[in-house]
Amino acid sequence: MAIFSMTRPELRKKIALQGIAFIIVGAAFIFLWNTLKKTQAANIQTPSSSRISGTLPSLLSDLNLILPISLLAVLFGVAFAFYLEEWLPTTSKVRSFIESQVAFFVEIPSLLYGLLAITVLFSYADVSKEIGTPPIQNINEAGLAAIPLQHNIAMFYAETLVFIFMVIPVAIKTTQEALRSVATPIRESAYVLGANHWQVLANRVVPLALPRILAGGCRAISRSLAVAALLIGVHIPGTRGIPDRFMLFLGGALLLSTISSFLIEIYVPATARHG
Amino acid sequence: MNSQTTPTNYSIETENLSLWYGDFQALIDVNVKIPDGQITSLIGPSGCGKTTLLRCFNRVNERYGNVTTKGKIEILGKNIYDADVSLPELRKSVGMVFQRPNPLPISVYDNILFGLRIHSPVRSITQAESDQIVEEALTSVFLWEDLKDKLKVRATSLQLEQQQKLCIARLLPLKPRIILMDEPCSALDTKGTFAVEELMEVLAGTYTFLIVTHNMAQARRVSKECIYMFLGELIEHGETQALFETPQHPKTADYVQMRYG
């Protein structure tokens, strides 16, 4: 047997490791999803009393709603982009189809997603009417109107769908671009030294692409924050602070976009110089 | 060296090797035997499949999805397209140096240890061992005197000539048998070219070199055997001096006497 052939136990070990990794990742995603669903559905409550309708509580409650879903979506988008870019061959039909869809979704202004959420998904879930007139008897001591649980879950699905369509394409697109920005000679120099695909990714590609991937994730989340401004309007109709909150969230989105572009400016040229 | 598996000492043997990029056939029925322990050069006009042939030998070509390969390549007596071949191990035995020096954007020290580290378990190499490995590798490419105080310097900030030598040095700790070189001197000046050629001659006994070059004078200077390729076909393979002075094939004659094109 030649010096570079792989023995049967090694092959078996490799296959077993891949299987275990697949199961762990799958289980982690399902667990995250279920936890999110449970906690979120319980947390969607509308402040109906003036006691808590300040800027801070609504800011926190909306961040609580948006950030976990967005983070999960970004995580999923980044993972999916790695699969597209690193494992699917360039000639693959699936890849070109997904890339064209992603390009389409990225170009849609986030405002339209908000309108979509309000007009289509929310009316379909028949939640907006309920929120519009919270029954008085349901108000609890904290001044929060509890919405019936099945409506919460419907709303959670509606919001999640919108966020997923909005955040995942941006995360996929920016991550793909970040991975492409790592020059081929760097990858090949690691390959010809005998590194396997994972080692090339972990040792060479990810460290160089990380700033861009992070900036892309930042961009994706800021996009979801921008649409959150509209969703706040749905959540808390009839309270006085809406324009303030709208401005606040637009400001937050703007800030995050600025930070992400700064990240690109500061870190990317520095690594690209040595790439 | 490899006499158990093949009667003569050939490092690389191909049988009817054909390769397609999509619909375009880049290699047409290449049959070649590359002898062990000496320098063989590949010459020919641009786009005639020299680099493609070279990149077949460590299967780097396969990274692109649209490549189809047919035929057989035996390296050190083993068909590298067999199912049980492990690519990392193959690439450990068959090193490669590129046209443009491409050291990794880490320190000189880490560059040399990179290959070794990915092939050995975590923390299995002690500090003393790694110091020694780095010194040996740099000494054998004549860089130790220049770089012994600069081991922590980022490798991409060195001179091009030093970078290219470093790219050769980082292969050595893996103890490869064959080193493939894809126009290793085209980015270097005369002095750098001379230094790399000198290095190849010193190392030639230990390693088998296969070098793609556009520089005919270089092919003549360094290589013992020479292969002329034209439009994906292997036209002529023979002793360098014979191929340059008394070429058997009219196409080879046209090329080596600069009447081509």
Interface residues (C-beta under 8 A of the other chain):
Chain A: M1 A2 I3 F4 S5 M6 T7 R8 E10 L11 P89 T90 T91 S92 P185 I186 E188 S189 A190 Y191 V192 L193 G194 A195 N196 Q199 N203 R204 L208 T271 H274 G275
Chain B: T5 G22 N58 V60 R63 Y64 G65 N66 I75 L76 G77 K78 I80 D82 D84 V85 S86 L87 P88 E89 L90 R91 K92 S93 G95 M96 F98 R100 N102 P103 L104 P105 F114 G115 I118 H119 R154 T156 C167 R170 L171 L174
